[in-house]
């Protein structure tokens, strides 16, 4: 066999066409878009594993590490990618290309990666079952202008406390039109594909828009897994009108208020009960309704604090209140209280459930999805029936 005298000889001596790899049709993007897309795959790896990819942990990870090294060695690419460098991955410069290994490492756009059989395909090796068949990655959101005002409004609502941040509890909270915070970055669920049930679990492909101008088409359960670890849920507006999201006009009839209260009772048993809230209905302003709370058994003969209040139009709010009481009925407070004349009362409108779960139930009632769920007191979660 002849000794190859140069790099050109090596590439020319390819009888099986192993190195004759052409970019797939999906690469018909401009160079900047390809570079950003390739770097977002590295960002996605760091998000999932909380570390940069290493060369000794499998072929896929080796390719990401090689790509990162190639980007780091090119200052023009580093400057271009700085706006997308969420995790400061470009801070370390690597050595320039000097040999054939460096050529393989400098594959920023993944041009040497192919779905067809290649020298990187491993045979007779157990498949890594922990890796999904499809890995979503962030890319520039070309129509971000259509969503930017939503992020601005959400930040304003959070600043004015019209929205709240709560720990992420379950994947049923993920739906179109909802906001979440993932590792400090606000994201908006713009689209949800048709949901499919596999192995008893519901899944769907999402279109998630991030406030930094990128987007991702991750799966619902993949987003849920990340939110469990590093996320928060953003509630709907606390002043949101429960009118099935229709505009309010002069013809609409105000029905009253659904409110959620927390007790300031000094009763030892009540004080020791965590996540205890009253869900009630009032035709008058809530502040007016509760001004004499310390005199009424329904308020446990103690002052209360308003946690949430929902102004309602065009609906039977008493039935809504009854539906909430039924939904949380298995977590109702069971206690007897006595007035100054030793008369016994047993209030039935106080429930043991986290406030974010209560507000989530109200949102599900608005959308009509409440019929698909139930509340489990033991786990303090809303789950599928």
C-alpha positions, 0 to 999 in steps of 0.5 A: 500500500502506498504511503500517503504523502500529503493531506490531499492524498488522504482525502483522494484515497477514498474508494468507498466515498466515506469522506464524500459527504454533502450538506443535507437540504436543510442546510440551505440557510445562510452561514450566520444562521447555520453557525447560530443553530450549531452553537445552540445545540451546544447551549442545549447540551449545557442546559441539560447537563450543566457542563461543556461537552467532553471528547471521551463520552460518546460520539455525539458528545465528542462532535459537540466538543469538537464544534465548540473548540472550532468556534472558540479558535475563530474570533470572528465567530466568537464575536458573532455568537456573543449574543447567544452565549448564555453560559459563557462558553466562548471565554476560552480560546483554543489552539489553531488548526495544525493537523487532520484532527483539528480539521475534523474538530473545526466542523462548526456547521455539522457538515461532516455529520450525516444521517447516512452510514459513515465512519461515525456509525457504531455497529454492535454497540448498545444504543444509549437509551437515555438520549432522545431520538430528536434533540430540540435546539434553540435558533433565532426566532425570525418573527420575534417582533410578533412576540416581543410586546408579550414579554414586555407586558409580562414583565410589567405585570410581574413588576406590578404583581398582577402576575406571580411566580410559583414553583413548577409542579406538573406538566399539565400546567404547560399549554399554549399562551402560558409563560414560564421562567427557565434558568432565569429566562422568560419563555412563552409557549406559542404553539402546541401540536396535537397531544399524543398519549404514549405509555400513559403519558401525554406529550406534544411538540411545542414552539417555545419563544424565549425573551432573548430572541430565540425559539425551540421546538422541544417536547412538552415532557422535555420542557417539563423535566427542565422546569422541574429542575430549574424553572418557575411558572408565571400565573395568569393576571390576578385581575384576569376577568373570568369571562372566557376571555371575551371582551367586556362591553356595556352589555356585559353583566358583572357577576361578583368576585371569587376570592382566596383568603389566608387567615391571621387566626392565632388558634394554634391548630389553624396556625400550624396548618400549612397552605390553608386558604378560604375560597369564597364568593362575594357580590360586593368588593372583597375588602368590604366583605371581609372587614368584619371577618373577626366577628364571623365564623366563616372567617374563623373569627379572625382577620384575613388577608386577600391573596387573590381576587377574580372579578367575574362577568357573565357567569354563575359565580356561585356555581363556580365557587361550588365547583372549586369546593367540590374539586378541593373537597377531599382537602377541606379543613375539618375543625370546630370553632366556638364563639364567645357564647361557646356555640360550635361552628364547623366552617366548610370553605377552608381548604388545604392546597398550595395557592398556585394549585388553587389558581391553576384550578381556576384557570382550568375552570375558565378553559373548561379543562377542569373535567380532565383533572383531579386534586391529590391532597397527598402530593398537593398536585393536580393530576389527570383523572 
